[in-house]
């Protein structure tokens, strides 16, 4: 039987060397994160959950994979091929795809970022997300993920941060904190399909990074696709490595 780990420090050795900022958030007890184990006293395996992601660590444990499946959709991240095989065994036919890790030691060129942030084309403006813009982002399906994981508008405005590009008063591109940890944020950037290839994501992403640097926070980046990798590189980041993940729905039956 799986149970939530109250003393999260006990799981830290299992996640050693795994640099994803959402794992750090879980170990720090940030946001609505959870860590689950099958042995709370001497855990040999762990499952860290935050937002739409589930990260596994330690020895592959079938109970964690099968019994800890999400209520809704989640991205499952295996640290080894043994964990990956277990996920595939538990969820036959599960979709596997590749994500791309970005290095966490970037030294940013502030001058370049300022120029990029100021490069909006005519007819667009940029604003920091406030209460009104939070509501507008929450109402737009493409932008919901950038603000929804804080539980409330008040918590987002207190702990999160983000900027939007507006056209005729409506958000068309957004860069926001998908999640946060004590030392920084995990960046989420989205642009309406009709507004892409205009430099909006570059400008709003640069502005969010500058906001983090101004407050001594690290703007962590993890890429879902190669377009995201190229945008990260344009903003000064460096590619680290590719890794596998799986998409599982809460109504997907686990194999016995």
Secondary structure, 3 states (H helix, E strand, C coil): CCEECCCCHHHHHHHCCCCCHHHHHHHHCCCCCEEEECCCCCCCEEEEEECCEEEEEECCCHHHHHHCCCCCCEEEECCCHHHHHHHHHHCCCCEEEEEEEECCCCCCCHHHHHHHHCCCCCCCEEEECCHHHHHHHHHCCCCHHHCHHHCCHHHHHHHCCEEEEEECCEEEEEEEEEEEECCEEEEEEEECHHHCCCCHHHHHHHHHHHHHHHCCCEEECEECCHHHHHHHHHCCCCEEEEEEEEEECCCCCCCC
